[in-house]
Amino acid sequence: LFLGVTVALSGTFLGFCFAYLTVRMKLPLFLKWIIATLTLLPLISPPFTSSVALTMALGPNGIILSFLGIPQVTFYGFWGTWMAETLTYFPVAYLALAAVLVSLDPSMEDAALSLGSTPWRVFTTVTLPMCTPGIANSLLLLFANSLADFATPLVLAGHTFPVLPTPAYLQITGLYDLRRGAALSFLLLIPALGAYLLQHSW
């Protein structure tokens, strides 16, 4: 549950930054296309790709750590799983928030600027509140994706940070205990339903 919340928050923040960069910033069209294309790459890659890539880069004897001369760090567990899931699922937030930013009426922001408001105040009091439905949808989608993710915790979480999808799968396929696997899977429905009701009321 904690992993899902943190992935939803960090992934939504990252997705909003990329969406705002490609939609609202004055950049050359080809540069926006390159950023959007690179952002969507994790969606079309196999599930294990990000986990294996991060392990080779930041794991024991990782390429980046060895190049920078940084001593070995504890990559497996919560931090590795959180980083991999955030990088894997933030394109979902990007797609949801980019569509919201494109559809916003700029006249509201223009009116606030013409009344003497600063760009930062316009962003925090006009743009961000109008993006609330997209932010809520992004949080729900990323939370649900994190709850259902099986590949990333299988590679990175290990025994130090167990999550429900992995033991539920292993109970069914490894121990052939359908009842316990079904019970663990049912437990996943409770936070997912709670997140949906929270998003719906918000």
Disulfide bonds with the S-S distance in Angstrom:
none
